[in-house]
Amino acid sequence: MLKRSYARVSIMLNIVALAIFIILFFMPSNNTLWQCCIWIAWSMVVISLVIRFKYFKCPSCGKGDAMPQWLKSGNKHCKKCGKPFEYDR
């Protein structure tokens, strides 16, 4: 069974990283704060990918890649075995 808390953390990391990237688009790129923020945003994306590829495999076959879902469960299926992904809550 997939954990909904990991899915929510992954989604929130991606949203915050996207917001940082959008804000940085309008900032001048020649200061240290800009460089720190870009590194923080990229590390959020990498952490989100690590969470996704480590914790979102198919519970039955272990090979499929589940998309992190905030609320709904059961509408996505594994491409390898065809069983639906089930979350804990």
Phi and psi restraints in degrees (range 20) as a CNS / XPLOR table:
assign (resid 1 and name C) (resid 2 and name N)
       (resid 2 and name CA) (resid 2 and name C) 1.0 -83.1 20.0 2
assign (resid 2 and name N) (resid 2 and name CA)
       (resid 2 and name C) (resid 3 and name N) 1.0 145.0 20.0 2
assign (resid 2 and name C) (resid 3 and name N)
       (resid 3 and name CA) (resid 3 and name C) 1.0 -90.4 20.0 2
assign (resid 3 and name N) (resid 3 and name CA)
       (resid 3 and name C) (resid 4 and name N) 1.0 126.1 20.0 2
assign (resid 3 and name C) (resid 4 and name N)
       (resid 4 and name CA) (resid 4 and name C) 1.0 -67.7 20.0 2
assign (resid 4 and name N) (resid 4 and name CA)
       (resid 4 and name C) (resid 5 and name N) 1.0 -31.3 20.0 2
assign (resid 4 and name C) (resid 5 and name N)
       (resid 5 and name CA) (resid 5 and name C) 1.0 -65.0 20.0 2
assign (resid 5 and name N) (resid 5 and name CA)
       (resid 5 and name C) (resid 6 and name N) 1.0 -39.0 20.0 2
assign (resid 5 and name C) (resid 6 and name N)
       (resid 6 and name CA) (resid 6 and name C) 1.0 -65.9 20.0 2
assign (resid 6 and name N) (resid 6 and name CA)
       (resid 6 and name C) (resid 7 and name N) 1.0 -37.5 20.0 2
assign (resid 6 and name C) (resid 7 and name N)
       (resid 7 and name CA) (resid 7 and name C) 1.0 -63.2 20.0 2
assign (resid 7 and name N) (resid 7 and name CA)
       (resid 7 and name C) (resid 8 and name N) 1.0 -42.9 20.0 2
assign (resid 7 and name C) (resid 8 and name N)
       (resid 8 and name CA) (resid 8 and name C) 1.0 -67.8 20.0 2
assign (resid 8 and name N) (resid 8 and name CA)
       (resid 8 and name C) (resid 9 and name N) 1.0 -39.2 20.0 2
assign (resid 8 and name C) (resid 9 and name N)
       (resid 9 and name CA) (resid 9 and name C) 1.0 -62.8 20.0 2
assign (resid 9 and name N) (resid 9 and name CA)
       (resid 9 and name C) (resid 10 and name N) 1.0 -44.0 20.0 2
assign (resid 9 and name C) (resid 10 and name N)
       (resid 10 and name CA) (resid 10 and name C) 1.0 -61.7 20.0 2
assign (resid 10 and name N) (resid 10 and name CA)
       (resid 10 and name C) (resid 11 and name N) 1.0 -43.5 20.0 2
assign (resid 10 and name C) (resid 11 and name N)
       (resid 11 and name CA) (resid 11 and name C) 1.0 -65.7 20.0 2
assign (resid 11 and name N) (resid 11 and name CA)
       (resid 11 and name C) (resid 12 and name N) 1.0 -44.0 20.0 2
assign (resid 11 and name C) (resid 12 and name N)
       (resid 12 and name CA) (resid 12 and name C) 1.0 -65.9 20.0 2
assign (resid 12 and name N) (resid 12 and name CA)
       (resid 12 and name C) (resid 13 and name N) 1.0 -37.6 20.0 2
assign (resid 12 and name C) (resid 13 and name N)
       (resid 13 and name CA) (resid 13 and name C) 1.0 -61.6 20.0 2
assign (resid 13 and name N) (resid 13 and name CA)
       (resid 13 and name C) (resid 14 and name N) 1.0 -41.7 20.0 2
assign (resid 13 and name C) (resid 14 and name N)
       (resid 14 and name CA) (resid 14 and name C) 1.0 -66.3 20.0 2
assign (resid 14 and name N) (resid 14 and name CA)
       (resid 14 and name C) (resid 15 and name N) 1.0 -39.2 20.0 2
assign (resid 14 and name C) (resid 15 and name N)
       (resid 15 and name CA) (resid 15 and name C) 1.0 -66.6 20.0 2
assign (resid 15 and name N) (resid 15 and name CA)
       (resid 15 and name C) (resid 16 and name N) 1.0 -44.7 20.0 2
assign (resid 15 and name C) (resid 16 and name N)
       (resid 16 and name CA) (resid 16 and name C) 1.0 -66.1 20.0 2
assign (resid 16 and name N) (resid 16 and name CA)
       (resid 16 and name C) (resid 17 and name N) 1.0 -40.5 20.0 2
assign (resid 16 and name C) (resid 17 and name N)
       (resid 17 and name CA) (resid 17 and name C) 1.0 -63.0 20.0 2
assign (resid 17 and name N) (resid 17 and name CA)
       (resid 17 and name C) (resid 18 and name N) 1.0 -41.4 20.0 2
assign (resid 17 and name C) (resid 18 and name N)
       (resid 18 and name CA) (resid 18 and name C) 1.0 -63.2 20.0 2
assign (resid 18 and name N) (resid 18 and name CA)
       (resid 18 and name C) (resid 19 and name N) 1.0 -41.4 20.0 2
assign (resid 18 and name C) (resid 19 and name N)
       (resid 19 and name CA) (resid 19 and name C) 1.0 -62.6 20.0 2
assign (resid 19 and name N) (resid 19 and name CA)
       (resid 19 and name C) (resid 20 and name N) 1.0 -40.8 20.0 2
assign (resid 19 and name C) (resid 20 and name N)
       (resid 20 and name CA) (resid 20 and name C) 1.0 -63.7 20.0 2
assign (resid 20 and name N) (resid 20 and name CA)
       (resid 20 and name C) (resid 21 and name N) 1.0 -43.3 20.0 2
assign (resid 20 and name C) (resid 21 and name N)
       (resid 21 and name CA) (resid 21 and name C) 1.0 -61.7 20.0 2
assign (resid 21 and name N) (resid 21 and name CA)
       (resid 21 and name C) (resid 22 and name N) 1.0 -40.3 20.0 2
assign (resid 21 and name C) (resid 22 and name N)
       (resid 22 and name CA) (resid 22 and name C) 1.0 -66.4 20.0 2
assign (resid 22 and name N) (resid 22 and name CA)
       (resid 22 and name C) (resid 23 and name N) 1.0 -42.7 20.0 2
assign (resid 22 and name C) (resid 23 and name N)
       (resid 23 and name CA) (resid 23 and name C) 1.0 -64.0 20.0 2
assign (resid 23 and name N) (resid 23 and name CA)
       (resid 23 and name C) (resid 24 and name N) 1.0 -41.2 20.0 2
assign (resid 23 and name C) (resid 24 and name N)
       (resid 24 and name CA) (resid 24 and name C) 1.0 -67.0 20.0 2
assign (resid 24 and name N) (resid 24 and name CA)
       (resid 24 and name C) (resid 25 and name N) 1.0 -24.1 20.0 2
assign (resid 24 and name C) (resid 25 and name N)
       (resid 25 and name CA) (resid 25 and name C) 1.0 -61.9 20.0 2
assign (resid 25 and name N) (resid 25 and name CA)
       (resid 25 and name C) (resid 26 and name N) 1.0 -32.1 20.0 2
assign (resid 25 and name C) (resid 26 and name N)
       (resid 26 and name CA) (resid 26 and name C) 1.0 -96.0 20.0 2
assign (resid 26 and name N) (resid 26 and name CA)
       (resid 26 and name C) (resid 27 and name N) 1.0 -1.7 20.0 2
assign (resid 26 and name C) (resid 27 and name N)
       (resid 27 and name CA) (resid 27 and name C) 1.0 -95.5 20.0 2
assign (resid 27 and name N) (resid 27 and name CA)
       (resid 27 and name C) (resid 28 and name N) 1.0 153.0 20.0 2
assign (resid 27 and name C) (resid 28 and name N)
       (resid 28 and name CA) (resid 28 and name C) 1.0 -68.9 20.0 2
assign (resid 28 and name N) (resid 28 and name CA)
       (resid 28 and name C) (resid 29 and name N) 1.0 142.3 20.0 2
assign (resid 28 and name C) (resid 29 and name N)
       (resid 29 and name CA) (resid 29 and name C) 1.0 -97.3 20.0 2
assign (resid 29 and name N) (resid 29 and name CA)
       (resid 29 and name C) (resid 30 and name N) 1.0 20.5 20.0 2
assign (resid 29 and name C) (resid 30 and name N)
       (resid 30 and name CA) (resid 30 and name C) 1.0 -109.5 20.0 2
assign (resid 30 and name N) (resid 30 and name CA)
       (resid 30 and name C) (resid 31 and name N) 1.0 16.5 20.0 2
assign (resid 30 and name C) (resid 31 and name N)
       (resid 31 and name CA) (resid 31 and name C) 1.0 -118.1 20.0 2
assign (resid 31 and name N) (resid 31 and name CA)
       (resid 31 and name C) (resid 32 and name N) 1.0 165.5 20.0 2
assign (resid 31 and name C) (resid 32 and name N)
       (resid 32 and name CA) (resid 32 and name C) 1.0 -70.1 20.0 2
assign (resid 32 and name N) (resid 32 and name CA)
       (resid 32 and name C) (resid 33 and name N) 1.0 -33.4 20.0 2
assign (resid 32 and name C) (resid 33 and name N)
       (resid 33 and name CA) (resid 33 and name C) 1.0 -61.1 20.0 2
assign (resid 33 and name N) (resid 33 and name CA)
       (resid 33 and name C) (resid 34 and name N) 1.0 -40.2 20.0 2
assign (resid 33 and name C) (resid 34 and name N)
       (resid 34 and name CA) (resid 34 and name C) 1.0 -62.2 20.0 2
assign (resid 34 and name N) (resid 34 and name CA)
       (resid 34 and name C) (resid 35 and name N) 1.0 -43.2 20.0 2
assign (resid 34 and name C) (resid 35 and name N)
       (resid 35 and name CA) (resid 35 and name C) 1.0 -66.8 20.0 2
assign (resid 35 and name N) (resid 35 and name CA)
       (resid 35 and name C) (resid 36 and name N) 1.0 -39.5 20.0 2
assign (resid 35 and name C) (resid 36 and name N)
       (resid 36 and name CA) (resid 36 and name C) 1.0 -64.5 20.0 2
assign (resid 36 and name N) (resid 36 and name CA)
       (resid 36 and name C) (resid 37 and name N) 1.0 -42.4 20.0 2
assign (resid 36 and name C) (resid 37 and name N)
       (resid 37 and name CA) (resid 37 and name C) 1.0 -65.8 20.0 2
assign (resid 37 and name N) (resid 37 and name CA)
       (resid 37 and name C) (resid 38 and name N) 1.0 -37.5 20.0 2
assign (resid 37 and name C) (resid 38 and name N)
       (resid 38 and name CA) (resid 38 and name C) 1.0 -67.7 20.0 2
assign (resid 38 and name N) (resid 38 and name CA)
       (resid 38 and name C) (resid 39 and name N) 1.0 -38.0 20.0 2
assign (resid 38 and name C) (resid 39 and name N)
       (resid 39 and name CA) (resid 39 and name C) 1.0 -67.4 20.0 2
assign (resid 39 and name N) (resid 39 and name CA)
       (resid 39 and name C) (resid 40 and name N) 1.0 -39.0 20.0 2
assign (resid 39 and name C) (resid 40 and name N)
       (resid 40 and name CA) (resid 40 and name C) 1.0 -64.5 20.0 2
assign (resid 40 and name N) (resid 40 and name CA)
       (resid 40 and name C) (resid 41 and name N) 1.0 -43.8 20.0 2
assign (resid 40 and name C) (resid 41 and name N)
       (resid 41 and name CA) (resid 41 and name C) 1.0 -64.2 20.0 2
assign (resid 41 and name N) (resid 41 and name CA)
       (resid 41 and name C) (resid 42 and name N) 1.0 -44.0 20.0 2
assign (resid 41 and name C) (resid 42 and name N)
       (resid 42 and name CA) (resid 42 and name C) 1.0 -65.3 20.0 2
assign (resid 42 and name N) (resid 42 and name CA)
       (resid 42 and name C) (resid 43 and name N) 1.0 -37.4 20.0 2
assign (resid 42 and name C) (resid 43 and name N)
       (resid 43 and name CA) (resid 43 and name C) 1.0 -68.3 20.0 2
assign (resid 43 and name N) (resid 43 and name CA)
       (resid 43 and name C) (resid 44 and name N) 1.0 -32.2 20.0 2
assign (resid 43 and name C) (resid 44 and name N)
       (resid 44 and name CA) (resid 44 and name C) 1.0 -63.6 20.0 2
assign (resid 44 and name N) (resid 44 and name CA)
       (resid 44 and name C) (resid 45 and name N) 1.0 -41.3 20.0 2
assign (resid 44 and name C) (resid 45 and name N)
       (resid 45 and name CA) (resid 45 and name C) 1.0 -64.5 20.0 2
assign (resid 45 and name N) (resid 45 and name CA)
       (resid 45 and name C) (resid 46 and name N) 1.0 -43.0 20.0 2
assign (resid 45 and name C) (resid 46 and name N)
       (resid 46 and name CA) (resid 46 and name C) 1.0 -65.5 20.0 2
assign (resid 46 and name N) (resid 46 and name CA)
       (resid 46 and name C) (resid 47 and name N) 1.0 -43.1 20.0 2
assign (resid 46 and name C) (resid 47 and name N)
       (resid 47 and name CA) (resid 47 and name C) 1.0 -62.5 20.0 2
assign (resid 47 and name N) (resid 47 and name CA)
       (resid 47 and name C) (resid 48 and name N) 1.0 -40.0 20.0 2
assign (resid 47 and name C) (resid 48 and name N)
       (resid 48 and name CA) (resid 48 and name C) 1.0 -62.4 20.0 2
assign (resid 48 and name N) (resid 48 and name CA)
       (resid 48 and name C) (resid 49 and name N) 1.0 -41.1 20.0 2
assign (resid 48 and name C) (resid 49 and name N)
       (resid 49 and name CA) (resid 49 and name C) 1.0 -67.3 20.0 2
assign (resid 49 and name N) (resid 49 and name CA)
       (resid 49 and name C) (resid 50 and name N) 1.0 -38.9 20.0 2
assign (resid 49 and name C) (resid 50 and name N)
       (resid 50 and name CA) (resid 50 and name C) 1.0 -62.8 20.0 2
assign (resid 50 and name N) (resid 50 and name CA)
       (resid 50 and name C) (resid 51 and name N) 1.0 -44.2 20.0 2
assign (resid 50 and name C) (resid 51 and name N)
       (resid 51 and name CA) (resid 51 and name C) 1.0 -60.6 20.0 2
assign (resid 51 and name N) (resid 51 and name CA)
       (resid 51 and name C) (resid 52 and name N) 1.0 -44.0 20.0 2
assign (resid 51 and name C) (resid 52 and name N)
       (resid 52 and name CA) (resid 52 and name C) 1.0 -64.0 20.0 2
assign (resid 52 and name N) (resid 52 and name CA)
       (resid 52 and name C) (resid 53 and name N) 1.0 -46.7 20.0 2
assign (resid 52 and name C) (resid 53 and name N)
       (resid 53 and name CA) (resid 53 and name C) 1.0 -78.8 20.0 2
assign (resid 53 and name N) (resid 53 and name CA)
       (resid 53 and name C) (resid 54 and name N) 1.0 -17.6 20.0 2
assign (resid 53 and name C) (resid 54 and name N)
       (resid 54 and name CA) (resid 54 and name C) 1.0 -89.8 20.0 2
assign (resid 54 and name N) (resid 54 and name CA)
       (resid 54 and name C) (resid 55 and name N) 1.0 -40.6 20.0 2
assign (resid 54 and name C) (resid 55 and name N)
       (resid 55 and name CA) (resid 55 and name C) 1.0 -106.5 20.0 2
assign (resid 55 and name N) (resid 55 and name CA)
       (resid 55 and name C) (resid 56 and name N) 1.0 -5.7 20.0 2
assign (resid 55 and name C) (resid 56 and name N)
       (resid 56 and name CA) (resid 56 and name C) 1.0 -116.9 20.0 2
assign (resid 56 and name N) (resid 56 and name CA)
       (resid 56 and name C) (resid 57 and name N) 1.0 57.3 20.0 2
assign (resid 56 and name C) (resid 57 and name N)
       (resid 57 and name CA) (resid 57 and name C) 1.0 -103.0 20.0 2
assign (resid 57 and name N) (resid 57 and name CA)
       (resid 57 and name C) (resid 58 and name N) 1.0 160.4 20.0 2
assign (resid 57 and name C) (resid 58 and name N)
       (resid 58 and name CA) (resid 58 and name C) 1.0 -61.6 20.0 2
assign (resid 58 and name N) (resid 58 and name CA)
       (resid 58 and name C) (resid 59 and name N) 1.0 128.6 20.0 2
assign (resid 58 and name C) (resid 59 and name N)
       (resid 59 and name CA) (resid 59 and name C) 1.0 -66.5 20.0 2
assign (resid 59 and name N) (resid 59 and name CA)
       (resid 59 and name C) (resid 60 and name N) 1.0 -24.9 20.0 2
assign (resid 59 and name C) (resid 60 and name N)
       (resid 60 and name CA) (resid 60 and name C) 1.0 -88.9 20.0 2
assign (resid 60 and name N) (resid 60 and name CA)
       (resid 60 and name C) (resid 61 and name N) 1.0 -46.5 20.0 2
assign (resid 60 and name C) (resid 61 and name N)
       (resid 61 and name CA) (resid 61 and name C) 1.0 -105.4 20.0 2
assign (resid 61 and name N) (resid 61 and name CA)
       (resid 61 and name C) (resid 62 and name N) 1.0 -21.0 20.0 2
assign (resid 61 and name C) (resid 62 and name N)
       (resid 62 and name CA) (resid 62 and name C) 1.0 78.5 20.0 2
assign (resid 62 and name N) (resid 62 and name CA)
       (resid 62 and name C) (resid 63 and name N) 1.0 6.1 20.0 2
assign (resid 62 and name C) (resid 63 and name N)
       (resid 63 and name CA) (resid 63 and name C) 1.0 -112.7 20.0 2
assign (resid 63 and name N) (resid 63 and name CA)
       (resid 63 and name C) (resid 64 and name N) 1.0 -27.2 20.0 2
assign (resid 63 and name C) (resid 64 and name N)
       (resid 64 and name CA) (resid 64 and name C) 1.0 -73.8 20.0 2
assign (resid 64 and name N) (resid 64 and name CA)
       (resid 64 and name C) (resid 65 and name N) 1.0 163.1 20.0 2
assign (resid 64 and name C) (resid 65 and name N)
       (resid 65 and name CA) (resid 65 and name C) 1.0 -116.5 20.0 2
assign (resid 65 and name N) (resid 65 and name CA)
       (resid 65 and name C) (resid 66 and name N) 1.0 110.8 20.0 2
assign (resid 65 and name C) (resid 66 and name N)
       (resid 66 and name CA) (resid 66 and name C) 1.0 -86.5 20.0 2
assign (resid 66 and name N) (resid 66 and name CA)
       (resid 66 and name C) (resid 67 and name N) 1.0 142.7 20.0 2
assign (resid 66 and name C) (resid 67 and name N)
       (resid 67 and name CA) (resid 67 and name C) 1.0 -81.3 20.0 2
assign (resid 67 and name N) (resid 67 and name CA)
       (resid 67 and name C) (resid 68 and name N) 1.0 136.9 20.0 2
assign (resid 67 and name C) (resid 68 and name N)
       (resid 68 and name CA) (resid 68 and name C) 1.0 -64.9 20.0 2
assign (resid 68 and name N) (resid 68 and name CA)
       (resid 68 and name C) (resid 69 and name N) 1.0 128.5 20.0 2
assign (resid 68 and name C) (resid 69 and name N)
       (resid 69 and name CA) (resid 69 and name C) 1.0 -119.7 20.0 2
assign (resid 69 and name N) (resid 69 and name CA)
       (resid 69 and name C) (resid 70 and name N) 1.0 136.0 20.0 2
assign (resid 69 and name C) (resid 70 and name N)
       (resid 70 and name CA) (resid 70 and name C) 1.0 -75.8 20.0 2
assign (resid 70 and name N) (resid 70 and name CA)
       (resid 70 and name C) (resid 71 and name N) 1.0 -49.2 20.0 2
assign (resid 70 and name C) (resid 71 and name N)
       (resid 71 and name CA) (resid 71 and name C) 1.0 -120.5 20.0 2
assign (resid 71 and name N) (resid 71 and name CA)
       (resid 71 and name C) (resid 72 and name N) 1.0 -58.6 20.0 2
assign (resid 71 and name C) (resid 72 and name N)
       (resid 72 and name CA) (resid 72 and name C) 1.0 -73.5 20.0 2
assign (resid 72 and name N) (resid 72 and name CA)
       (resid 72 and name C) (resid 73 and name N) 1.0 154.5 20.0 2
assign (resid 72 and name C) (resid 73 and name N)
       (resid 73 and name CA) (resid 73 and name C) 1.0 -143.0 20.0 2
assign (resid 73 and name N) (resid 73 and name CA)
       (resid 73 and name C) (resid 74 and name N) 1.0 147.6 20.0 2
assign (resid 73 and name C) (resid 74 and name N)
       (resid 74 and name CA) (resid 74 and name C) 1.0 96.3 20.0 2
assign (resid 74 and name N) (resid 74 and name CA)
       (resid 74 and name C) (resid 75 and name N) 1.0 -4.7 20.0 2
assign (resid 74 and name C) (resid 75 and name N)
       (resid 75 and name CA) (resid 75 and name C) 1.0 -96.0 20.0 2
assign (resid 75 and name N) (resid 75 and name CA)
       (resid 75 and name C) (resid 76 and name N) 1.0 -8.9 20.0 2
assign (resid 75 and name C) (resid 76 and name N)
       (resid 76 and name CA) (resid 76 and name C) 1.0 -108.0 20.0 2
assign (resid 76 and name N) (resid 76 and name CA)
       (resid 76 and name C) (resid 77 and name N) 1.0 142.6 20.0 2
assign (resid 76 and name C) (resid 77 and name N)
       (resid 77 and name CA) (resid 77 and name C) 1.0 -123.0 20.0 2
assign (resid 77 and name N) (resid 77 and name CA)
       (resid 77 and name C) (resid 78 and name N) 1.0 153.6 20.0 2
assign (resid 77 and name C) (resid 78 and name N)
       (resid 78 and name CA) (resid 78 and name C) 1.0 -69.7 20.0 2
assign (resid 78 and name N) (resid 78 and name CA)
       (resid 78 and name C) (resid 79 and name N) 1.0 136.6 20.0 2
assign (resid 78 and name C) (resid 79 and name N)
       (resid 79 and name CA) (resid 79 and name C) 1.0 -75.1 20.0 2
assign (resid 79 and name N) (resid 79 and name CA)
       (resid 79 and name C) (resid 80 and name N) 1.0 -23.1 20.0 2
assign (resid 79 and name C) (resid 80 and name N)
       (resid 80 and name CA) (resid 80 and name C) 1.0 -85.1 20.0 2
assign (resid 80 and name N) (resid 80 and name CA)
       (resid 80 and name C) (resid 81 and name N) 1.0 -52.2 20.0 2
assign (resid 80 and name C) (resid 81 and name N)
       (resid 81 and name CA) (resid 81 and name C) 1.0 -106.1 20.0 2
assign (resid 81 and name N) (resid 81 and name CA)
       (resid 81 and name C) (resid 82 and name N) 1.0 -16.9 20.0 2
assign (resid 81 and name C) (resid 82 and name N)
       (resid 82 and name CA) (resid 82 and name C) 1.0 87.1 20.0 2
assign (resid 82 and name N) (resid 82 and name CA)
       (resid 82 and name C) (resid 83 and name N) 1.0 -1.0 20.0 2
assign (resid 82 and name C) (resid 83 and name N)
       (resid 83 and name CA) (resid 83 and name C) 1.0 -81.8 20.0 2
assign (resid 83 and name N) (resid 83 and name CA)
       (resid 83 and name C) (resid 84 and name N) 1.0 148.5 20.0 2
assign (resid 83 and name C) (resid 84 and name N)
       (resid 84 and name CA) (resid 84 and name C) 1.0 -73.0 20.0 2
assign (resid 84 and name N) (resid 84 and name CA)
       (resid 84 and name C) (resid 85 and name N) 1.0 149.6 20.0 2
assign (resid 84 and name C) (resid 85 and name N)
       (resid 85 and name CA) (resid 85 and name C) 1.0 -78.9 20.0 2
assign (resid 85 and name N) (resid 85 and name CA)
       (resid 85 and name C) (resid 86 and name N) 1.0 130.2 20.0 2
assign (resid 85 and name C) (resid 86 and name N)
       (resid 86 and name CA) (resid 86 and name C) 1.0 -115.7 20.0 2
assign (resid 86 and name N) (resid 86 and name CA)
       (resid 86 and name C) (resid 87 and name N) 1.0 133.1 20.0 2
assign (resid 86 and name C) (resid 87 and name N)
       (resid 87 and name CA) (resid 87 and name C) 1.0 -103.3 20.0 2
assign (resid 87 and name N) (resid 87 and name CA)
       (resid 87 and name C) (resid 88 and name N) 1.0 162.2 20.0 2
assign (resid 87 and name C) (resid 88 and name N)
       (resid 88 and name CA) (resid 88 and name C) 1.0 -72.3 20.0 2
assign (resid 88 and name N) (resid 88 and name CA)
       (resid 88 and name C) (resid 89 and name N) 1.0 -34.5 20.0 2
